[in-house]
Every structure is written in structure tokens, then in C-alpha cells.
Amino acid sequence: MVERRDKMNYYLDLAETVSMRSTCLRRKYGAVIVKNDEVISTGYVGAPRGRKNCTDTLVCIRQEMNIPRGERYELCRSVHAEMNAIISAPRDKMIGSAMFLAGVDAQTGEYILGSNSCSMCKRVIINAGIEKVYIRDTKDEYRVIEVQEWIDNDESLDGTRGY
């Protein structure tokens, strides 16, 4: 009997493949939205359509300013993977769906430990109606976040930064 990849890691593998299109100099993220075992949409990190990507300019302002992860994303040129996947999906198909998120360090290719969606992406995911977010930690391990937790534990109320 041939061993098959479990379904959650299958979708996380797809998100990791999508991340290879990312144009960020710091992090390569890919997102896949799935509902009823069907891929609804994908997204990766990149500048808005028609603008130069960081891989074109070879400059990351957040890196130059030594800004920690999870902070000051308004300075970033890119649209995050989560947002790009949501932009490309019809809302009625996202309600009750799951998002699969995989990210690697652009320099080392290693998985980003303890990664999570930034506060802006959390708000967009909540409003999109997505119910669960699966985040890859290693090639075979992942965390499952119930989006309701982000609603119940609103970090914006106490000014928590980063993740």
C-alpha cells in the first residue's frame, strides 16, 4: 500500500509552492483558500500589479529600518499572501472556508517559526468569513487557528504589536 500525504499537509504543500512566486526580500509566503475540499483561491506576497517588486528594486525599506516582523506593514511595498488570496476569491465561497498558510525565510529557505498573520491580514480574514487558518511550522507539522479566537482575543484593544 502506498502512503498518501494527509490532506492538511497536501494543502500546505500547495501554499508552499505558491510562496515560491513571492517577491519579498525577507519572507516568502503563500496562501491557499479551500472550501469543501476544493481550492477556491491562492495568493503570494508581491507588489500591487504594475508596480516594481522588491526583487526588482533590491530594496526592503522595513529591512533597512530594522523593523521587527509583525510591525509597521504600512511601509511595505507588498500585498500579503492572505490578502491576495482573498482579493481573488468570491466572498460567498470564502464563508466557512479554511486558509492554508506557508512561509519561509527568503534568505535561508527555512520555515518561519511561530509565524502568524499580521493584524491587518487578521482583520481581512475575519471579514472574509474564513473559519480556520492552518499555518505550517515544519514540513509535516502545523497549527490550526480558529478565526473566532482572533475575534475573541482582539490584540488591537491592548495595543499588542507583532506576533
Summary of the structure (lengths in Angstrom):
residues: 163
radius of gyration: 15.4
end to end distance: 41.8
largest distance: 53.3
contacts: 488
relative contact order: 0.18
helix: 33%
strand: 23%
